[in-house]
Amino acid sequence: MKATRIAAAGVAAASAVLVLSAPAFAHVSVQPEGEAAKGGYATVNFKVPNERDDASTTKLEVSFPADHPLASVMPQPIDGWSVKVTKSKLAKPLTLHGEKIDEAVSKVTWTATGKGVEPGFFQKFPLSIGALPEDTDELVFKALQTYDNKEVVRWIEPQKEGQEEPENPAPALALSAASADGHHGSSTAEDASDTSKSAADSSTEASSADSSDTTARVLGVVGIVVGVAGVAYGVLAGRRRTSA
């Protein structure tokens, strides 16, 4: 009896460990390639795992936040999928590069033209987006995942601070701080300038080295000539003394 109780306790403890260590179910998420800085542009990937063993994902609809509209959204072509970008009129126009924008992307829809995301696989759906807002730390999207058996999973629940992750969390994109100078590509220009300066310095040093080498050669030849002349003079002087 005692051994049986110990065994049962061991099984219960092991089960508790497995439950606590088991990973959360995969869900639709969004991550940037590199970083997504406020006020800038970024390439992001919506990652869609297939959570079913007997159905394939054949459609993904991503709705964009209306409180932080994005004027520029460009999808990357994906083999086996068609994509549609839907725009809507803005209640309050945006100013982008000095121009007023009165509409923004409200939804992007991908539809499988082939087998879709089969069981045991996932798919990334890339987008280039911007300009990213400067008055928030994250963008929350709503995603609908449709399977070929007509099931629709709604990933639309926002994560609330201090609470556990909801059952169907909405994809959220964290935004990093804007660059200090507010410019893009300035470091590249500085690097190019530094490279040119370095190349010019190298050229000057090379020219100086060539000049020094040429001077050394000339002096060497002059030295040899002087040496030969001195030897010849010595030989002639010796002969004159012998003759005398």
C-alpha atoms as an extended CHARMM CRD file, in Angstrom:
* protein
*
       244  EXT
         1         1  MET       CA              0.0000000000        0.0000000000        0.0000000000  PROA      1               0.0000000000
         2         2  LYS       CA              2.7800000000        2.3570000000        0.9510000000  PROA      2               0.0000000000
         3         3  ALA       CA              4.6310000000        1.6470000000       -2.2990000000  PROA      3               0.0000000000
         4         4  THR       CA              1.4140000000        2.1920000000       -4.2680000000  PROA      4               0.0000000000
         5         5  ARG       CA              0.8220000000        5.5710000000       -2.6180000000  PROA      5               0.0000000000
         6         6  ILE       CA              4.3960000000        6.6430000000       -3.3320000000  PROA      6               0.0000000000
         7         7  ALA       CA              4.0100000000        5.6110000000       -6.9790000000  PROA      7               0.0000000000
         8         8  ALA       CA              0.6970000000        7.4790000000       -7.2760000000  PROA      8               0.0000000000
         9         9  ALA       CA              2.2440000000       10.5800000000       -5.7330000000  PROA      9               0.0000000000
        10        10  GLY       CA              5.1250000000       10.3490000000       -8.1780000000  PROA      10              0.0000000000
        11        11  VAL       CA              2.7640000000       10.1200000000      -11.1650000000  PROA      11              0.0000000000
        12        12  ALA       CA              0.7620000000       13.1100000000       -9.9200000000  PROA      12              0.0000000000
        13        13  ALA       CA              3.9220000000       15.1810000000       -9.4500000000  PROA      13              0.0000000000
        14        14  ALA       CA              5.1840000000       14.2600000000      -12.9100000000  PROA      14              0.0000000000
        15        15  SER       CA              1.8230000000       15.1910000000      -14.4390000000  PROA      15              0.0000000000
        16        16  ALA       CA              1.9190000000       18.5680000000      -12.6870000000  PROA      16              0.0000000000
        17        17  VAL       CA              5.3950000000       19.2480000000      -14.0470000000  PROA      17              0.0000000000
        18        18  LEU       CA              4.2690000000       18.3780000000      -17.5800000000  PROA      18              0.0000000000
        19        19  VAL       CA              1.2460000000       20.6520000000      -17.3160000000  PROA      19              0.0000000000
        20        20  LEU       CA              3.3130000000       23.5480000000      -16.0120000000  PROA      20              0.0000000000
        21        21  SER       CA              6.0570000000       23.1170000000      -18.6100000000  PROA      21              0.0000000000
        22        22  ALA       CA              3.7820000000       22.4790000000      -21.6000000000  PROA      22              0.0000000000
        23        23  PRO       CA              4.0740000000       25.2750000000      -24.1730000000  PROA      23              0.0000000000
        24        24  ALA       CA              1.0810000000       27.4360000000      -25.0380000000  PROA      24              0.0000000000
        25        25  PHE       CA             -0.7760000000       26.5490000000      -28.2160000000  PROA      25              0.0000000000
        26        26  ALA       CA              0.6550000000       28.1930000000      -31.2950000000  PROA      26              0.0000000000
        27        27  HSD       CA             -1.2950000000       31.1310000000      -32.6630000000  PROA      27              0.0000000000
        28        28  VAL       CA             -1.1090000000       33.7640000000      -35.3790000000  PROA      28              0.0000000000
        29        29  SER       CA              1.6270000000       36.2630000000      -34.4950000000  PROA      29              0.0000000000
        30        30  VAL       CA              3.5210000000       39.1560000000      -36.0820000000  PROA      30              0.0000000000
        31        31  GLN       CA              7.2430000000       39.9010000000      -35.8730000000  PROA      31              0.0000000000
        32        32  PRO       CA              9.4640000000       42.4600000000      -37.6470000000  PROA      32              0.0000000000
        33        33  GLU       CA             12.5420000000       41.6300000000      -39.6760000000  PROA      33              0.0000000000
        34        34  GLY       CA             15.0790000000       43.5500000000      -37.6130000000  PROA      34              0.0000000000
        35        35  GLU       CA             13.2060000000       46.2240000000      -35.7130000000  PROA      35              0.0000000000
        36        36  ALA       CA             10.0830000000       48.3090000000      -36.1910000000  PROA      36              0.0000000000
        37        37  ALA       CA             11.0230000000       51.8580000000      -35.1580000000  PROA      37              0.0000000000
        38        38  LYS       CA              8.4430000000       54.5470000000      -34.5230000000  PROA      38              0.0000000000
        39        39  GLY       CA              8.0950000000       56.9390000000      -37.4510000000  PROA      39              0.0000000000
        40        40  GLY       CA              9.8860000000       54.5800000000      -39.8260000000  PROA      40              0.0000000000
        41        41  TYR       CA              9.1090000000       51.6890000000      -42.1470000000  PROA      41              0.0000000000
        42        42  ALA       CA              9.4780000000       47.9810000000      -41.4510000000  PROA      42              0.0000000000
        43        43  THR       CA              9.0550000000       44.5690000000      -43.0140000000  PROA      43              0.0000000000
        44        44  VAL       CA              6.9140000000       42.3310000000      -40.8180000000  PROA      44              0.0000000000
        45        45  ASN       CA              5.8740000000       38.6860000000      -41.0430000000  PROA      45              0.0000000000
        46        46  PHE       CA              2.5200000000       37.2960000000      -39.9640000000  PROA      46              0.0000000000
        47        47  LYS       CA              3.2990000000       33.7410000000      -38.8790000000  PROA      47              0.0000000000
        48        48  VAL       CA              0.4010000000       31.2900000000      -39.2610000000  PROA      48              0.0000000000
        49        49  PRO       CA              0.7630000000       27.7710000000      -37.8240000000  PROA      49              0.0000000000
        50        50  ASN       CA             -1.7010000000       25.0060000000      -38.6660000000  PROA      50              0.0000000000
        51        51  GLU       CA             -3.2740000000       23.7750000000      -35.4140000000  PROA      51              0.0000000000
        52        52  ARG       CA             -5.4270000000       21.0670000000      -36.9510000000  PROA      52              0.0000000000
        53        53  ASP       CA             -4.5110000000       17.4780000000      -37.8180000000  PROA      53              0.0000000000
        54        54  ASP       CA             -7.2420000000       16.9970000000      -40.4020000000  PROA      54              0.0000000000
        55        55  ALA       CA             -7.5590000000       20.3840000000      -42.1600000000  PROA      55              0.0000000000
        56        56  SER       CA             -5.4270000000       22.9490000000      -43.9930000000  PROA      56              0.0000000000
        57        57  THR       CA             -5.4100000000       26.7260000000      -43.5670000000  PROA      57              0.0000000000
        58        58  THR       CA             -6.6300000000       28.2440000000      -46.8220000000  PROA      58              0.0000000000
        59        59  LYS       CA             -7.2630000000       31.8820000000      -45.8900000000  PROA      59              0.0000000000
        60        60  LEU       CA             -5.8590000000       34.6130000000      -43.6410000000  PROA      60              0.0000000000
        61        61  GLU       CA             -7.4930000000       37.9940000000      -43.0920000000  PROA      61              0.0000000000
        62        62  VAL       CA             -5.5820000000       40.6580000000      -41.1480000000  PROA      62              0.0000000000
        63        63  SER       CA             -7.4250000000       43.8180000000      -40.0940000000  PROA      63              0.0000000000
        64        64  PHE       CA             -5.3580000000       46.9260000000      -39.3880000000  PROA      64              0.0000000000
        65        65  PRO       CA             -5.8850000000       49.2080000000      -36.3680000000  PROA      65              0.0000000000
        66        66  ALA       CA             -8.1950000000       52.1110000000      -37.2180000000  PROA      66              0.0000000000
        67        67  ASP       CA             -6.7550000000       54.2950000000      -34.4360000000  PROA      67              0.0000000000
        68        68  HSD       CA             -3.2640000000       54.1410000000      -35.9840000000  PROA      68              0.0000000000
        69        69  PRO       CA             -3.7950000000       53.9340000000      -39.7640000000  PROA      69              0.0000000000
        70        70  LEU       CA             -0.9620000000       53.0380000000      -42.1090000000  PROA      70              0.0000000000
        71        71  ALA       CA             -0.8120000000       54.7340000000      -45.4950000000  PROA      71              0.0000000000
        72        72  SER       CA              1.7220000000       52.3460000000      -47.0240000000  PROA      72              0.0000000000
        73        73  VAL       CA              1.2200000000       48.5610000000      -46.9550000000  PROA      73              0.0000000000
        74        74  MET       CA              2.8630000000       46.4150000000      -49.6410000000  PROA      74              0.0000000000
        75        75  PRO       CA              2.6490000000       42.6040000000      -49.6890000000  PROA      75              0.0000000000
        76        76  GLN       CA              5.3570000000       40.3130000000      -50.9960000000  PROA      76              0.0000000000
        77        77  PRO       CA              4.2210000000       37.6920000000      -53.5260000000  PROA      77              0.0000000000
        78        78  ILE       CA              3.9580000000       34.1510000000      -52.1190000000  PROA      78              0.0000000000
        79        79  ASP       CA              3.7930000000       31.0380000000      -54.2840000000  PROA      79              0.0000000000
        80        80  GLY       CA              0.4380000000       29.3100000000      -53.9240000000  PROA      80              0.0000000000
        81        81  TRP       CA             -1.3540000000       32.3610000000      -52.5170000000  PROA      81              0.0000000000
        82        82  SER       CA             -3.2420000000       35.3650000000      -53.9070000000  PROA      82              0.0000000000
        83        83  VAL       CA             -3.3800000000       38.6070000000      -51.9330000000  PROA      83              0.0000000000
        84        84  LYS       CA             -5.8280000000       41.4960000000      -51.7840000000  PROA      84              0.0000000000
        85        85  VAL       CA             -5.1960000000       44.8590000000      -50.0970000000  PROA      85              0.0000000000
        86        86  THR       CA             -8.3390000000       46.7250000000      -48.9950000000  PROA      86              0.0000000000
        87        87  LYS       CA             -8.2930000000       50.4790000000      -48.3170000000  PROA      87              0.0000000000
        88        88  SER       CA            -10.8230000000       52.6460000000      -46.4810000000  PROA      88              0.0000000000
        89        89  LYS       CA            -11.4810000000       56.3710000000      -46.2240000000  PROA      89              0.0000000000
        90        90  LEU       CA            -10.0390000000       58.0830000000      -43.1640000000  PROA      90              0.0000000000
        91        91  ALA       CA            -12.1490000000       60.2410000000      -40.8750000000  PROA      91              0.0000000000
        92        92  LYS       CA             -9.0270000000       62.3380000000      -40.3010000000  PROA      92              0.0000000000
        93        93  PRO       CA             -6.5420000000       62.6130000000      -43.2080000000  PROA      93              0.0000000000
        94        94  LEU       CA             -2.8610000000       61.8290000000      -42.6300000000  PROA      94              0.0000000000
        95        95  THR       CA              0.1260000000       63.8920000000      -43.7330000000  PROA      95              0.0000000000
        96        96  LEU       CA              2.8540000000       61.7640000000      -45.3350000000  PROA      96              0.0000000000
        97        97  HSD       CA              5.9560000000       63.2960000000      -46.9370000000  PROA      97              0.0000000000
        98        98  GLY       CA              4.1730000000       66.6280000000      -47.1210000000  PROA      98              0.0000000000
        99        99  GLU       CA              1.0900000000       65.1990000000      -48.8130000000  PROA      99              0.0000000000
       100       100  LYS       CA             -2.3500000000       64.6330000000      -47.3050000000  PROA      100             0.0000000000
       101       101  ILE       CA             -3.5680000000       61.0280000000      -47.3860000000  PROA      101             0.0000000000
       102       102  ASP       CA             -7.3150000000       60.4960000000      -47.0590000000  PROA      102             0.0000000000
       103       103  GLU       CA             -7.3280000000       56.6880000000      -47.1270000000  PROA      103             0.0000000000
       104       104  ALA       CA             -5.3460000000       53.8820000000      -45.5110000000  PROA      104             0.0000000000
       105       105  VAL       CA             -5.1540000000       50.1010000000      -45.6060000000  PROA      105             0.0000000000
       106       106  SER       CA             -7.8460000000       48.5130000000      -43.4520000000  PROA      106             0.0000000000
       107       107  LYS       CA             -7.3550000000       44.8470000000      -44.3340000000  PROA      107             0.0000000000
       108       108  VAL       CA             -5.0770000000       42.4250000000      -46.1760000000  PROA      108             0.0000000000
       109       109  THR       CA             -6.4460000000       39.0380000000      -47.2640000000  PROA      109             0.0000000000
       110       110  TRP       CA             -4.4180000000       36.0370000000      -48.4280000000  PROA      110             0.0000000000
       111       111  THR       CA             -6.2580000000       33.1670000000      -50.1420000000  PROA      111             0.0000000000
       112       112  ALA       CA             -4.6480000000       29.8430000000      -51.0390000000  PROA      112             0.0000000000
       113       113  THR       CA             -4.5900000000       28.9310000000      -54.7060000000  PROA      113             0.0000000000
       114       114  GLY       CA             -3.1550000000       25.5330000000      -53.8780000000  PROA      114             0.0000000000
       115       115  LYS       CA             -3.1430000000       23.2870000000      -50.8040000000  PROA      115             0.0000000000
       116       116  GLY       CA             -2.6100000000       26.1090000000      -48.2960000000  PROA      116             0.0000000000
       117       117  VAL       CA             -0.9020000000       25.4890000000      -44.9640000000  PROA      117             0.0000000000
       118       118  GLU       CA             -1.1360000000       21.7550000000      -44.4180000000  PROA      118             0.0000000000
       119       119  PRO       CA             -1.1390000000       20.0030000000      -41.0010000000  PROA      119             0.0000000000
       120       120  GLY       CA              2.2820000000       20.0750000000      -39.3560000000  PROA      120             0.0000000000
       121       121  PHE       CA              3.4190000000       23.2160000000      -41.2100000000  PROA      121             0.0000000000
       122       122  PHE       CA              3.3540000000       26.9990000000      -40.8520000000  PROA      122             0.0000000000
       123       123  GLN       CA              3.5020000000       29.8890000000      -43.3080000000  PROA      123             0.0000000000
       124       124  LYS       CA              4.9010000000       33.4250000000      -43.1270000000  PROA      124             0.0000000000
       125       125  PHE       CA              3.0340000000       36.2770000000      -44.8080000000  PROA      125             0.0000000000
       126       126  PRO       CA              5.3810000000       39.2860000000      -45.2590000000  PROA      126             0.0000000000
       127       127  LEU       CA              4.3640000000       42.9410000000      -45.5400000000  PROA      127             0.0000000000
       128       128  SER       CA              6.2450000000       46.2140000000      -45.8620000000  PROA      128             0.0000000000
       129       129  ILE       CA              4.4270000000       48.7820000000      -43.7110000000  PROA      129             0.0000000000
       130       130  GLY       CA              4.7750000000       52.4300000000      -42.6870000000  PROA      130             0.0000000000
       131       131  ALA       CA              5.0650000000       55.0620000000      -41.6710000000  PROA      131             0.0000000000
       132       132  LEU       CA              4.7410000000       53.5760000000      -38.1880000000  PROA      132             0.0000000000
       133       133  PRO       CA              2.9900000000       55.7500000000      -35.5750000000  PROA      133             0.0000000000
       134       134  GLU       CA              5.0460000000       57.6510000000      -33.0160000000  PROA      134             0.0000000000
       135       135  ASP       CA              2.3830000000       57.9100000000      -30.3030000000  PROA      135             0.0000000000
       136       136  THR       CA              2.0830000000       54.2400000000      -29.3190000000  PROA      136             0.0000000000
       137       137  ASP       CA              4.3400000000       51.3750000000      -28.2610000000  PROA      137             0.0000000000
       138       138  GLU       CA              2.5620000000       48.6640000000      -30.2400000000  PROA      138             0.0000000000
       139       139  LEU       CA              0.1310000000       47.9700000000      -33.0460000000  PROA      139             0.0000000000
       140       140  VAL       CA             -2.5930000000       45.4040000000      -32.4180000000  PROA      140             0.0000000000
       141       141  PHE       CA             -4.0580000000       43.5960000000      -35.4120000000  PROA      141             0.0000000000
       142       142  LYS       CA             -7.0310000000       41.2340000000      -35.6850000000  PROA      142             0.0000000000
       143       143  ALA       CA             -6.6400000000       38.0470000000      -37.6870000000  PROA      143             0.0000000000
       144       144  LEU       CA             -9.1000000000       35.4520000000      -38.9880000000  PROA      144             0.0000000000
       145       145  GLN       CA             -7.7140000000       32.0290000000      -39.8810000000  PROA      145             0.0000000000
       146       146  THR       CA             -9.9390000000       29.8980000000      -42.1210000000  PROA      146             0.0000000000
       147       147  TYR       CA             -9.5380000000       26.1450000000      -42.6860000000  PROA      147             0.0000000000
       148       148  ASP       CA            -10.6980000000       24.1180000000      -45.6710000000  PROA      148             0.0000000000
       149       149  ASN       CA            -13.3890000000       22.4900000000      -43.4740000000  PROA      149             0.0000000000
       150       150  LYS       CA            -14.9740000000       25.9720000000      -43.1400000000  PROA      150             0.0000000000
       151       151  GLU       CA            -13.7800000000       26.4250000000      -39.5420000000  PROA      151             0.0000000000
       152       152  VAL       CA            -12.7790000000       30.0280000000      -38.7050000000  PROA      152             0.0000000000
       153       153  VAL       CA            -10.5020000000       30.8510000000      -35.7690000000  PROA      153             0.0000000000
       154       154  ARG       CA            -10.7300000000       34.4830000000      -34.6580000000  PROA      154             0.0000000000
       155       155  TRP       CA             -7.4160000000       35.7990000000      -33.2670000000  PROA      155             0.0000000000
       156       156  ILE       CA             -8.8800000000       39.0710000000      -32.0040000000  PROA      156             0.0000000000
       157       157  GLU       CA             -8.4820000000       39.2120000000      -28.2090000000  PROA      157             0.0000000000
       158       158  PRO       CA             -6.0460000000       41.9340000000      -27.0190000000  PROA      158             0.0000000000
       159       159  GLN       CA             -3.5270000000       41.1240000000      -24.3100000000  PROA      159             0.0000000000
       160       160  LYS       CA             -4.3580000000       43.0450000000      -21.1390000000  PROA      160             0.0000000000
       161       161  GLU       CA             -1.5050000000       44.1280000000      -18.8950000000  PROA      161             0.0000000000
       162       162  GLY       CA             -1.1030000000       42.0000000000      -15.7820000000  PROA      162             0.0000000000
       163       163  GLN       CA             -3.4390000000       39.2700000000      -17.0350000000  PROA      163             0.0000000000
       164       164  GLU       CA             -2.8760000000       35.8410000000      -18.5360000000  PROA      164             0.0000000000
       165       165  GLU       CA             -2.7210000000       35.4560000000      -22.2860000000  PROA      165             0.0000000000
       166       166  PRO       CA             -6.2280000000       35.1250000000      -23.7510000000  PROA      166             0.0000000000
       167       167  GLU       CA             -7.3220000000       31.9830000000      -25.5330000000  PROA      167             0.0000000000
       168       168  ASN       CA             -7.2350000000       33.6510000000      -28.9600000000  PROA      168             0.0000000000
       169       169  PRO       CA             -4.7240000000       36.5240000000      -28.6710000000  PROA      169             0.0000000000
       170       170  ALA       CA             -4.5680000000       39.1650000000      -31.3890000000  PROA      170             0.0000000000
       171       171  PRO       CA             -1.2000000000       39.6130000000      -33.1410000000  PROA      171             0.0000000000
       172       172  ALA       CA              0.6740000000       42.5720000000      -31.5970000000  PROA      172             0.0000000000
       173       173  LEU       CA              3.6860000000       44.3540000000      -33.1020000000  PROA      173             0.0000000000
       174       174  ALA       CA              6.0260000000       45.9980000000      -30.5760000000  PROA      174             0.0000000000
       175       175  LEU       CA              7.4920000000       49.3290000000      -31.7500000000  PROA      175             0.0000000000
       176       176  SER       CA             10.9820000000       50.4420000000      -30.7920000000  PROA      176             0.0000000000
       177       177  ALA       CA             12.0740000000       54.0300000000      -30.1200000000  PROA      177             0.0000000000
       178       178  ALA       CA             12.7710000000       56.2670000000      -33.1060000000  PROA      178             0.0000000000
       179       179  SER       CA             16.4150000000       56.9420000000      -33.9990000000  PROA      179             0.0000000000
       180       180  ALA       CA             18.0190000000       59.8820000000      -32.1960000000  PROA      180             0.0000000000
       181       181  ASP       CA             18.6660000000       61.9460000000      -35.3590000000  PROA      181             0.0000000000
       182       182  GLY       CA             15.3520000000       61.0410000000      -36.9570000000  PROA      182             0.0000000000
       183       183  HSD       CA             17.0450000000       60.2950000000      -40.2860000000  PROA      183             0.0000000000
       184       184  HSD       CA             17.3960000000       57.0510000000      -42.1950000000  PROA      184             0.0000000000
       185       185  GLY       CA             20.5950000000       56.1640000000      -44.0110000000  PROA      185             0.0000000000
       186       186  SER       CA             22.7200000000       58.9140000000      -42.4530000000  PROA      186             0.0000000000
       187       187  SER       CA             25.1350000000       56.3880000000      -41.0460000000  PROA      187             0.0000000000
       188       188  THR       CA             25.5600000000       54.9510000000      -44.5250000000  PROA      188             0.0000000000
       189       189  ALA       CA             26.4760000000       58.3640000000      -45.8920000000  PROA      189             0.0000000000
       190       190  GLU       CA             28.9250000000       58.8760000000      -43.0450000000  PROA      190             0.0000000000
       191       191  ASP       CA             30.4580000000       55.4790000000      -43.6920000000  PROA      191             0.0000000000
       192       192  ALA       CA             30.8110000000       56.3310000000      -47.3790000000  PROA      192             0.0000000000
       193       193  SER       CA             32.4390000000       59.6570000000      -46.4700000000  PROA      193             0.0000000000
       194       194  ASP       CA             34.8110000000       57.9060000000      -44.0830000000  PROA      194             0.0000000000
       195       195  THR       CA             35.6370000000       55.3450000000      -46.7680000000  PROA      195             0.0000000000
       196       196  SER       CA             36.4210000000       58.0730000000      -49.3100000000  PROA      196             0.0000000000
       197       197  LYS       CA             38.5740000000       59.9010000000      -46.7810000000  PROA      197             0.0000000000
       198       198  SER       CA             40.4020000000       56.7170000000      -45.9260000000  PROA      198             0.0000000000
       199       199  ALA       CA             40.9620000000       55.9790000000      -49.6030000000  PROA      199             0.0000000000
       200       200  ALA       CA             42.3100000000       59.5180000000      -50.1390000000  PROA      200             0.0000000000
       201       201  ASP       CA             44.6270000000       59.1580000000      -47.1420000000  PROA      201             0.0000000000
       202       202  SER       CA             45.8370000000       55.8180000000      -48.4520000000  PROA      202             0.0000000000
       203       203  SER       CA             46.4590000000       57.3540000000      -51.8810000000  PROA      203             0.0000000000
       204       204  THR       CA             48.4470000000       60.2150000000      -50.3080000000  PROA      204             0.0000000000
       205       205  GLU       CA             50.4850000000       57.7850000000      -48.2240000000  PROA      205             0.0000000000
       206       206  ALA       CA             51.1320000000       55.6330000000      -51.2950000000  PROA      206             0.0000000000
       207       207  SER       CA             52.2490000000       58.6740000000      -53.3070000000  PROA      207             0.0000000000
       208       208  SER       CA             54.5290000000       59.7500000000      -50.4630000000  PROA      208             0.0000000000
       209       209  ALA       CA             55.9840000000       56.2550000000      -50.2230000000  PROA      209             0.0000000000
       210       210  ASP       CA             56.6040000000       56.1300000000      -53.9940000000  PROA      210             0.0000000000
       211       211  SER       CA             58.2940000000       59.5280000000      -53.8580000000  PROA      211             0.0000000000
       212       212  SER       CA             60.5170000000       58.4520000000      -50.9640000000  PROA      212             0.0000000000
       213       213  ASP       CA             61.3880000000       55.2070000000      -52.7380000000  PROA      213             0.0000000000
       214       214  THR       CA             62.3320000000       57.0650000000      -55.9290000000  PROA      214             0.0000000000
       215       215  THR       CA             64.5200000000       59.5000000000      -53.9650000000  PROA      215             0.0000000000
       216       216  ALA       CA             66.2640000000       56.6220000000      -52.2240000000  PROA      216             0.0000000000
       217       217  ARG       CA             66.9920000000       54.9240000000      -55.5420000000  PROA      217             0.0000000000
       218       218  VAL       CA             68.4370000000       58.1180000000      -57.0380000000  PROA      218             0.0000000000
       219       219  LEU       CA             70.6580000000       58.6630000000      -54.0180000000  PROA      219             0.0000000000
       220       220  GLY       CA             71.7460000000       55.0370000000      -54.1990000000  PROA      220             0.0000000000
       221       221  VAL       CA             72.7750000000       55.3500000000      -57.8400000000  PROA      221             0.0000000000
       222       222  VAL       CA             74.5910000000       58.6230000000      -57.1230000000  PROA      222             0.0000000000
       223       223  GLY       CA             76.4240000000       56.9350000000      -54.2800000000  PROA      223             0.0000000000
       224       224  ILE       CA             77.5050000000       54.0620000000      -56.5050000000  PROA      224             0.0000000000
       225       225  VAL       CA             78.7400000000       56.4680000000      -59.1850000000  PROA      225             0.0000000000
       226       226  VAL       CA             80.6710000000       58.4800000000      -56.6020000000  PROA      226             0.0000000000
       227       227  GLY       CA             82.1200000000       55.2800000000      -55.1600000000  PROA      227             0.0000000000
       228       228  VAL       CA             83.2380000000       54.0130000000      -58.5670000000  PROA      228             0.0000000000
       229       229  ALA       CA             84.7640000000       57.4070000000      -59.3570000000  PROA      229             0.0000000000
       230       230  GLY       CA             86.6390000000       57.3550000000      -56.0840000000  PROA      230             0.0000000000
       231       231  VAL       CA             88.0460000000       53.8930000000      -56.7600000000  PROA      231             0.0000000000
       232       232  ALA       CA             89.0930000000       54.8930000000      -60.2770000000  PROA      232             0.0000000000
       233       233  TYR       CA             90.7800000000       58.0170000000      -58.9410000000  PROA      233             0.0000000000
       234       234  GLY       CA             92.6120000000       55.9460000000      -56.3520000000  PROA      234             0.0000000000
       235       235  VAL       CA             93.8510000000       53.4710000000      -58.9890000000  PROA      235             0.0000000000
       236       236  LEU       CA             95.0840000000       56.2650000000      -61.2660000000  PROA      236             0.0000000000
       237       237  ALA       CA             96.7940000000       58.0280000000      -58.3900000000  PROA      237             0.0000000000
       238       238  GLY       CA             98.5810000000       54.7820000000      -57.4420000000  PROA      238             0.0000000000
       239       239  ARG       CA             99.8050000000       54.2540000000      -60.9830000000  PROA      239             0.0000000000
       240       240  ARG       CA            101.1670000000       57.8210000000      -61.1530000000  PROA      240             0.0000000000
       241       241  ARG       CA            103.1180000000       57.3100000000      -57.9640000000  PROA      241             0.0000000000
       242       242  THR       CA            104.5660000000       54.0370000000      -59.2770000000  PROA      242             0.0000000000
       243       243  SER       CA            105.5670000000       55.6540000000      -62.5430000000  PROA      243             0.0000000000
       244       244  ALA       CA            107.2470000000       58.4850000000      -60.6850000000  PROA      244             0.0000000000
